[in-house]
Amino acid sequence: MSYTGHYTVLKHECVDSLIEKAPLDKKSYYADLTFGGGGHTFEFLYRNPLFNVRSTDQDPDALKNGNERIQKEQMGDRIKLIDTNFVHFPSMIREHSPEVFADGGFQGILLDLGVSSHHFDEAGRGFSFRFDGPLDMRMDYESDEFQTAEEIVNTYSEEELRRIFEEYGEEKNARKIAAKIVTERKEKRISTTKELENIVFHCYPKEHRYGKTNPSTRVFQALRLEVNRELEVLSNTIDQLIPLLKVGGRLAIISFHSLEDRIVKNVFRDASQKTELPVEVLTKKPILPSEQEILDNSRSRSAKLRILERVETKKDKNKYKQ
Ligand SMILES: C[S@@+](CC[C@H](N)C(=O)[O-])C[C@H]1O[C@@H](n2cnc3c(N)ncnc32)[C@H](O)[C@@H]1O
């Protein structure tokens, strides 16, 4: 499918922070594990000819579009775009790019989580209730590793459906929606985004059907997280990235909802309490998009950026206390 594009969120805040300590006279390496439309990756490459990026994405459309752009911009081997789920990055990158570790590791690693505008804007991907499309929602639609939303909606038990709508969607009508799905699918398999939207719509009380948020928003979010196992992948990846940083290197993560942000915050806090690989959390509070950015791109409104730095030794907070 052709790539419909993506508006990069917190571009300058992320890149400025990750390059702050980069040496000006020798090569630095960055990892952008969520390449998407390449907004962050190319910003690193434009900032300094000595910057190199190792990027990943699992989405075939993003990879195809990215490889075409890399060719067009003639970046040579300064950028390598790897087709993988980023959960595999820590175990494969030392062998894939030994040059990074000959230099001590990455100067910066970035995760800009979730799906891109392309996913929401392309009807055929099934992420959005704005269009009628197949209930798919897999980022990596060429792999058998992930079930589609259609498989989940038509095979999970009522209890399992309710759990994911409650846990991943914080959906108040989860019980009613799960029950209605199970009744409807006995009559006919639920296969399209509009069929599911219609079911959810009728489970909402009449006075809440036409509010600011479409009744299907939470159910679609929950299904997307379940299909791509996004929270599990995130939890299994973050602390594995820290040993890939050189001393002074930084890890930046942009999240888009409270479930993701909680994982990032907790893993950062736990990492900062360990002594064997010392890190400092640089963002006591997350960095948020400016009012102007939210006006320019309303999808940025829920973004939160947290950053940590690998340090030589921890500052001893009690050093001067009696
Ligand atoms: C929010 S977009 C990134 C946009 C990018 N920073 C830009 O400015 O163009 C997230 C991208 O990460 C990819 N992605 C999400 N989770 C992934 C994972 N576990 N492994 C690999 N890629 C992933 C998605 O396919 C999507 O293209």
The ligand as a Tripos MOL2 file, in Angstrom:
@<TRIPOS>MOLECULE
LIG
   27    29     1     0     0
SMALL
NO_CHARGES

@<TRIPOS>ATOM
      1 C1          4.5360    6.9720   15.6160 C.3       1 LIG1
      2 S1          5.2110    6.1620   14.2380 S.3       1 LIG1
      3 C2          6.8410    6.8280   14.1320 C.3       1 LIG1
      4 C3          6.9190    8.0450   13.2910 C.3       1 LIG1
      5 C4          8.3200    8.5610   13.0380 C.3       1 LIG1
      6 N1          9.0170    8.9270   14.2520 N.3       1 LIG1
      7 C5          8.2620    9.7490   12.1100 C.2       1 LIG1
      8 O1          8.4660   10.8760   12.5630 O.co2     1 LIG1
      9 O2          7.9800    9.5660   10.9260 O.co2     1 LIG1
     10 C6          5.5680    4.5640   14.8510 C.3       1 LIG1
     11 C7          6.1880    3.6200   13.8290 C.3       1 LIG1
     12 O3          6.7930    2.5780   14.5630 O.3       1 LIG1
     13 C8          6.4470    1.3420   14.0370 C.3       1 LIG1
     14 N2          6.4130    0.4150   15.1570 N.ar      1 LIG1
     15 C9          5.5830    0.4320   16.2230 C.ar      1 LIG1
     16 N3          5.8640   -0.5740   17.0640 N.ar      1 LIG1
     17 C10         6.9240   -1.2370   16.5210 C.ar      1 LIG1
     18 C11         7.6830   -2.3660   16.9320 C.ar      1 LIG1
     19 N4          7.4120   -3.0390   18.0490 N.pl3     1 LIG1
     20 N5          8.7190   -2.7500   16.1460 N.ar      1 LIG1
     21 C12         9.0090   -2.0800   14.9980 C.ar      1 LIG1
     22 N6          8.3110   -1.0130   14.5520 N.ar      1 LIG1
     23 C13         7.2830   -0.6010   15.3050 C.ar      1 LIG1
     24 C14         5.1030    1.5330   13.3690 C.3       1 LIG1
     25 O4          4.9470    0.6240   12.3060 O.3       1 LIG1
     26 C15         5.1880    2.9870   12.8970 C.3       1 LIG1
     27 O5          5.6560    3.0480   11.5710 O.3       1 LIG1
@<TRIPOS>BOND
     1     1     2 1
     2     2     3 1
     3     2    10 1
     4     3     4 1
     5     4     5 1
     6     5     6 1
     7     5     7 1
     8     7     8 2
     9     7     9 1
    10    10    11 1
    11    11    12 1
    12    11    26 1
    13    12    13 1
    14    13    14 1
    15    13    24 1
    16    14    15 ar
    17    14    23 ar
    18    15    16 ar
    19    16    17 ar
    20    17    18 ar
    21    17    23 ar
    22    18    19 1
    23    18    20 ar
    24    20    21 ar
    25    21    22 ar
    26    22    23 ar
    27    24    25 1
    28    24    26 1
    29    26    27 1
@<TRIPOS>SUBSTRUCTURE
     1 LIG1         1 GROUP 0 **** ****
